[in-house]
Structure formats: C-alpha cells, structure tokens
Amino acid sequence: FCTAMLGGIKEEMEAKGMDVDSQLVTVDANSDQATMNNYVNDLIAQEVDAIILAPMDCTAVTEALQACEDAGIPVINFDSSVANLDLVDAYVATDNLQAGKLCAEAMIKDFPEGGLIAVLNYPANSACLDREKGFLETIEGKGFEVAATFDAEGTVEKGQNITSDILQAHPDIVAIFSINDQAGMGAYAACTTSGANVSIYGVDGAPEAKQVIAKEGSIYRMTAAQSPIKIGTNCYDVAMTILSGEKPAQFQIDVPAFTIDSTNIQDYLGAGWQ
C-alpha cells in the first residue's frame, strides 16, 4: 500500500520536473511508532521542507508532530488520522466510514435475513475505527448479531489465529468483517483450513485479496478498495500548495472507496494496487 502511495508521489514529482533522487527522502519505520518518531527527528535535523506520514499509533505519534510544529515543518497526515489533528496541516485518506458501509451493504445483500457474525478490528488505528463504525452503523437493525469482536492488529497471523478461535467458539457464524485485507486473508486461511463456509468482507483492495476473490465460489466475497496511488498524488498536491505559502482548499481530503467483488474482479486483477 505505502509503496503504491509513494509511487503516486514520485509520478507527480517527475511530471512537475522535480528530481526524485535529490528532493525526496523516504524512511521505513517497519510498523513501529517509536522508530517513526526517531526518524521524524532525523528528518527535522536534515531540515526537510515538509513531512508526509501515516502513524502506526495515532496517539504515540504526538511527540513527533509536536517536534515538527516546533521546527516549523508542515505535516501532511495520510491514511490513518493522528489523534491531534491540530498538529498537522492536512489529512488525506480513504473515506473509511464509506469503506465500512460498503462491506456492510454487501453482507446485507448476501444475508438479507441477517445472522451471527464476527468482527476483526484494530482499535489503535483511527482509519480502522472508522471502518468498523461505518460497518456497524449500516448493519444495525438488519438482523445481524456480533458474536465476537477481536483486535487482529491488521495482520495475517493474528487474523488467522483469532479466526481459528472464533470458529471453535462460534461454529454457527455466517460472516466475518475485517477492517483490512491482511487480517481478512488470515481469516480466509483459517476458514479454508477448517472447511468453514464463512463469508469474508475486507477493506483495502489488496492484490492478494483480489486473487482469492477471483476464485469461483470464493468465500472472500468482496473488498472495499482504496486507491493508494490517488492518495499519494493528493498528498503531493497538498504539500506543494502549503510550500507555496497557500492554504489547501480543504483540510481533509477524502478519497472514495469502491467495491471489488466477483462482478468486476476481472477489471482489477492485472494491476497490483489501484
């Protein structure tokens, strides 16, 4: 996802005649917020003009954001919002409430009478909280009962282990909503290993999820797809607006999510991320 998003930034830079090698600094925190905070301090020391980041932990990133504000360096927050949006200059992300709603609508269509379901969430990530909120609000009153909600931390391993436990405790569940495709793929692995006929609904439009959606009769019913490439181009545009001394037309830019399922999967199999 982040590689595709970075590709969107690079494409915009090259289109505007900028030198990616000399004008773009990238660091990888390996999903650790403390490491990210250290990298931010290093970037401040390098006197970069702007920083684009997505927090691993929406609260623990505050220390780094405060350091950026003290140094007068603008921050463009993408993908998952920081806890204190007053410390960033813009927020660019998928419309995550909409993504959760799309998953709920697909589940309601597949199970018009409702049923027993499970949710794999990720409370430390604000984007995932919005997805869960959009999903739960949409299924309310539609005959669904959430038998179990567990924090899968958005990972394949935890998604698989937790789903295995859920299937043993609640063998009658009909569907699982996962806040991202990684945990969703873990759920898919657990269900296929056990032979459980449980429908899975995820968020991301990740390449691996699209591959299993394409299988005939797949239990991975759909994914509410993000477009990291569009997020990247929007981040670039906002950063350049700020660096030109202007304010962005809007603080929050929502990039629409869209459904990828068996009806349109062939249109998206050829690419990695969209």
N, C-alpha and C positions, 0 to 999 in steps of 0.2 A: 504494500500500500504506500509506504513512505517513499520507496524507490520510484513508483509511478508518479507520486505527487511531485517529487524532486525533478522528474523528467519534464513535468509541465512548467516548472520554473525555468529550467535550462532552455527549453524551447522558446519561451518568451524572451529570455535574455539574448539568445542568439538572434532572434528575429529583430531585436532592437539594436543590434550591433555591439552588444556587450561581450566581454571576454570571460567566459565561464571559469576558465582556469585561474585567472587572477582576481576575479571580482566575486567569486562565490566560495565561501568556506563552509564545509559540511562536517558535522561530528555525529557520532552514533553512540547514544547512551546505553545501548543494549537493555532497554526497558527498565533501567534503574534511575530513579529520580535523583538520588544523591549524586550519581555520576553526571547527570544532566546539569545539576546546579553547579558542579565544578567546571564543566565545560562552558557554561554561560559566563562564569567569572573569567575564564581564559579568553573568551571572545571579547569581553569588555576590555581586558588588558590589551588585546590586539586593536582596539579602537574601531571595531566594525561599525557600520553606519546604521544597521537595523538587524534585528534577530527575528526569525520565524521559527516558532516552536509549538509542539504539541506535548502537554505534560503527561508524565506517567502517573503522577498523583496530583490531583487538581489543587490540593491544599499545600503539600510539601514543596511545590514549585514557587510558593510565595516569596521565599528568601531570595531566589534568583531574580524574580521580577522586580523586587524592591531594589536590588543592586542595579538593574538596568535603568530604573527610574532615576536613581541617584546619579547615574553616569550620563543621563540624558539620551539614552539609546532607545528608540521606539521598538516595541514588540508587537508582532502580528501573531496572534494565537490561532492555531488551526486544529481541526478535527475534534478535539475534546476541550471544552472550556476550562479555564483556570477558575479557582474558587473566587478570586477577587478580580473581576473584570475591570475595575478601576485602574489596575496596574498594567493593562495592555491597551494598545491603540486601535486594534480592530480584531474581530473574530470571524474567521472563515471556516465553515463546516457544512457537512451534510445536514439537511433538515432531519434531525434524528427522531423527533416526535413523529414525523411523517413516515419514516422508515419503520418504526414500531407499528404504526397504524396499518401500513401495507401488509405486514406479516399477519396482523390480526384479521384483516379483511380476507386474506387468502385462507386462513384457518376457518373462519366463519363459513366461507363458501364450501370448503371441503367437509365441514362438520356442521351443517345447518341446525342440528339439534343440540350442539354443544358436546360436552364430555369432560373427562378427567384429564388434566394436562400438567406439565411441569415447566418451570422457567429456569434457565441458566442465565444468571445476571453477573454484574461486575460493579459493585457499589462504589469503588474507588474512582471510577471513570465517569465523568459527568455526561459524556455522549451516550454511554451505555445506560445510564439512569434515564435519560430522555427517551431512549428506545423502549425501555421497559415501561415507562409511563405511558407512552403512546399506544403500546400494545394493550396494557391492562385497561386503559380507559375505553378502548374500542371494543374489547370483548365483554365489557360489563353488561350484564343483562341479557347475554346471548346464550346462556345455559352452560357456560364453562366453569369448572371448579379447579382452582390451582392446588394440586395435591402436594407439591413440593417446589420450593424456590431455593436454589443454592448458588453461591458465588463460585463460578468456574474460572474467574480471573482472565477470561478471554483466551484460554489456552486449550490446545487439543488434548493434552494429557489430562488436565483436570476435567475437561468436558467428558472425556471417556470414562474416567474413574467415577465421577459423580453420577453419570447416567447409569452406569452399571449398578450402583447402589439404589438409584431411584427405581429401576426396573424390578429389582428384587423386592423393594418395599411397596411398590405400587404397580403390580403387573397389569392393571387394567387401564393405565393411561393410554390415551389415543394420540397425543401430540406433544411435542416439545418446542418451546420458543427459546431460541438462543440469541443473545444480544450481539453476537458476531459469528462469522462463518468458521473461525478457528475452533471455538468451543462447540459449534454445531457439527463440525467434522468429527470431533471427539464423540459426540452423541451418536452420530451416524455409525461410527466404528463399533460402539458398544451395542447398538441395536442390531447391526448386521451380524456381529459375532454371536449374539444370543438368539437371533432369529426373531426378534420382536418386531411386529408390524406397527411401528410408531412413526407418524409423520413428523418431519423436522422442518422448521421455518427459521431461517437465519438472516443476518444483515451483513452486507459488505459487497457482494458480487465478486468474491474472491475466485481466482482461477480454479482452485481445487474443488470448490463448491459447485462451480458451473459444470465441471466434468462429471460429477455424480448426478446432478440434476438431469443431465443429458441421457442417462441410462434409462431404458424403458421400464416403466413401473417403479421408478426410484422413490424411496421413502423421503428423500430430501426434496421437499415439494417446491420450495422457492427460496430466493434470496432477495432482500430489498437492497438493491445495488447502489453503491456510492460511486462517485467519479473522482478519484484522487487527482487525475490529470487536470480536471476543471478546478479543483480546489487549489492546485499548485499555480495555475495561471491567475486565479483571483488573488492569491497571496502576493504574487509578483506585482500585479497591478496596484494593489493597495499599498504595498511597500514603496513603490516609486511615487505614488501620489503623496504619501507622507513625506518622503525625502525631498520632494519638490516644494515643500512648505505649505501644502494644501491639506485640508481635512478630507477624508474619504466621504463620499456621498452618503454612506450609511456605515454605522459602526459594525453591525452584524450582517454578514452575507451568507444566506442560506442556499446551498447548492441542492437542488431537488434530488430525492432518491427515486428509484423506479423499480418495478417488479421484473425479475428474470425468472421464468418458470418454463415448463415443458412447451408452452405455446410459442415462445420466442427464443428459446435457448440457442438455436442454431445461428441466430444473428450475433451471438456474443462469444461463441466458442473459439473463434480464430484469434482473438486477442488475449493478452494477459488481463490487465485491468483496463477499464474503460475510462 
